[in-house]
Amino acid sequence: MALLDEKNLAAAAAKRARFRVHHVGTKLNQEELHELEVLAAKRKQTQAELIRRLVLREIEQHQTGLRPSAEMVEITACRLLLVNLLGPMAKGQAITQEGFDGIVDEVKKQKARVARDRLRDHEARR
């Protein structure tokens, strides 16, 4: 069997495609460089890895659309929980433990989607 047959060449090419060989760069002023150094140190990352992750996160966000922050998702969860609990209570309905657990489970499932919808609505009004 030849070392350089088509199968081996294709496998080697696929492996090389995953290598990080393309450089992307920018220039920063002294203050911006200092802020980058502080952030990288705080996150215990090299500057290059921090920048790479920032770039990849921006690409992912562009491809998937708007993404609410973790804080927005949790605030949305609190709002959903309040609305789903206070509505029945205002009508004088008692809430069982099973009912409460069901509401909490549903909020966990829906909070990210609802937060995304709220963010999309907000962006549309801008």
C-alpha atoms as one frame of an Amber mdcrd trajectory, in Angstrom:
protein
   0.000   0.000   0.000   1.388   3.386  -0.972   1.910   5.964   1.752   0.497
   8.725  -0.435  -2.664   7.161  -1.793  -5.823   9.253  -2.175  -7.359   8.015
   1.059  -4.315   9.018   3.125  -4.045  12.380   1.363  -7.710  13.147   2.012
  -7.379  12.189   5.681  -4.262  14.345   6.052  -6.004  17.284   4.373  -9.014
  16.949   6.678  -6.701  16.896   9.694  -4.800  19.990   8.491  -8.085  21.893
   7.977  -8.591  21.890  11.759  -5.164  23.436  12.459  -5.069  27.072  13.515
  -2.821  28.516  10.841  -4.593  31.697   9.705  -3.717  34.930  11.470  -6.153
  37.749  12.145  -4.795  40.904  13.700  -5.590  44.415  14.787  -3.865  47.378
  16.373  -4.690  48.798  19.804  -3.651  51.982  21.527  -1.814  51.821  24.869
  -4.962  52.082  27.008  -6.825  49.439  24.980  -3.826  47.099  25.203  -3.707
  47.547  28.972  -7.440  46.762  29.263  -6.954  43.643  27.123  -4.042  42.517
  29.315  -6.095  43.031  32.480  -9.075  41.121  31.066  -6.904  38.251  29.842
  -5.190  37.993  33.233  -8.525  38.104  35.042  -9.830  35.246  32.878  -6.497
  33.375  33.140  -6.166  33.243  29.356  -3.556  34.355  26.903  -4.423  37.425
  24.881  -4.573  35.281  21.752  -7.026  32.777  23.265  -9.216  35.566  24.661
  -9.357  37.273  21.263 -10.028  33.958  19.491 -12.963  33.189  21.793 -14.368
  36.686  21.350 -14.189  36.362  17.564 -15.775  32.900  17.573 -18.554  34.088
  19.918 -19.328  37.001  17.585 -19.445  34.658  14.582 -21.765  32.274  16.430
 -24.001  35.134  17.542 -24.186  36.418  13.964 -25.117  32.968  12.678 -27.712
  32.211  15.355 -29.177  35.666  15.733 -29.640  37.631  18.923 -28.617  36.024
  22.161 -29.797  37.445  25.484 -27.388  37.675  28.395 -27.599  35.207  31.259
 -28.939  38.011  33.437 -31.741  38.755  30.998 -32.677  35.075  30.836 -32.846
  34.849  34.635 -34.825  38.087  34.964 -37.225  36.736  32.359 -37.502  33.520
  34.396 -38.413  35.545  37.500 -41.049  37.443  35.542 -42.527  34.228  34.135
 -42.597  32.689  37.580 -44.335  35.714  39.091 -46.914  35.981  36.331 -47.717
  32.265  36.514 -47.989  32.285  40.304 -49.684  35.612  40.955 -52.389  35.182
  38.313 -54.026  32.174  39.967 -53.429  33.624  43.447 -55.230  36.855  42.484
 -58.238  34.721  41.532 -58.174  33.016  44.921 -56.900  29.702  43.560 -54.629
  27.619  45.750 -51.413  26.298  44.244 -50.350  22.796  45.175 -46.727  21.715
  45.448 -47.141  19.714  42.252 -48.573  22.748  40.490 -45.712  24.902  41.698
 -43.150  22.320  40.567 -44.839  22.168  37.167 -44.667  25.952  36.820 -40.975
  25.958  37.778 -40.228  23.196  35.251 -42.092  25.047  32.509 -40.266  28.294
  33.318 -36.926  26.463  33.046 -37.907  25.162  29.613 -39.236  28.457  28.256
 -37.049  31.173  29.820 -34.354  31.318  27.104 -36.888  31.363  24.265 -39.006
  34.056  25.928 -35.907  36.163  26.660 -34.852  35.838  22.994 -38.340  36.904
  21.895 -38.244  39.912  24.237 -34.820  40.915  22.947 -35.991  40.552  19.340
 -39.045  42.735  20.096 -36.833  45.327  21.764 -34.432  45.415  18.802 -37.350
  45.790  16.369 -38.580  48.888  18.237 -35.157  50.596  18.113
